[in-house]
């Protein structure tokens, strides 16, 4: 438990539904993952949201991600999907680089918005208290489309997160991921925790 508490202490001080999520984690071949998430949104009004996420390896180094979440007040729901493609494999002296095209649809206040974009992501493994810590940095960006007015605008954010395995009694690990998101536009920043079960 000391590992888990250390993880939660270090990363929240760095403070949208997660775009990267669990797709940055080095899953075993043909793995499937169910994740439950809780997010905090920081804007003019502070809100809390919850969601579910399904992740599956399609081919070697290709991970499909589908998620659905909702929140209080201004955010009725958020739906999204993407596929993470590895561009550069992680080695001892350099990180893994991947690109994740994604689509996200959300009801935000009085508008319905669709976002089409991509998330370049860098990941590198480290050891922490004899466990593996996997931090990542991503730059999700794309085009935001207002469904009511058909107005196009540029969307960009910076995401930083990390995943750490937490052992449970069955002998397997739960994956705990914390991701923070800094939005460069008018939307709010967020911090999200995901607890994932792999099979």
C-alpha positions, 0 to 999 in steps of 0.5 A: 500500500505504501507504493499506492499512497506514494503514487497518489501523493506525487502526481495530483500536484501536477494538475476532459475525459482521458484521451490516452488512458490505459493505451500507454501501458505495455499490455501482454499480447491479445489482452483486454482491459476494463477500466472504471474512472473518476474525474475532477474538472476544474473550470468556473464550476468544479465538477466530478464525473465517472466513466467506463473504458474498454481497451483491447489489443487488435494487432501487435502494437495496436490498441483499441480504446472505447470510453463513455463517461458523464459528469455533473451540471455542464457535462451530460456525457462524453463518448470517445474512441481511438486506436494507439499505433506504435511508431517507435519501440521502447528501448533501454536508451529511448522511450516508446513513441506512439500516435493515437488518432481519436474521436470524441463526442460530448454534450457540454453546457448547451452545445454538442461537440465532436473532436477529431484529432490525434495524440502523439504520446511518449512513454518510458518505464522506471522502477519505483519501490521495486515496482514498475512505474510507467509515466507518459506525456501526450499532446492531444490536438485536433479540430472541434466541431459544434454540432449546432452551429457547424463552427470549427475550432482548434483543440489542443491540450497537454496530458501527463499521467502514469500507471503502476501495478497494484498487487491483489490477493488473486496474485494478479495486478490491478493497474492504477492510472492517474492522468492530468489534462491541461486544456489550452482552450476555453474548456476546463482542465481535469485530473482522472484516476483509472482502475483497470482489470486486465485479462 
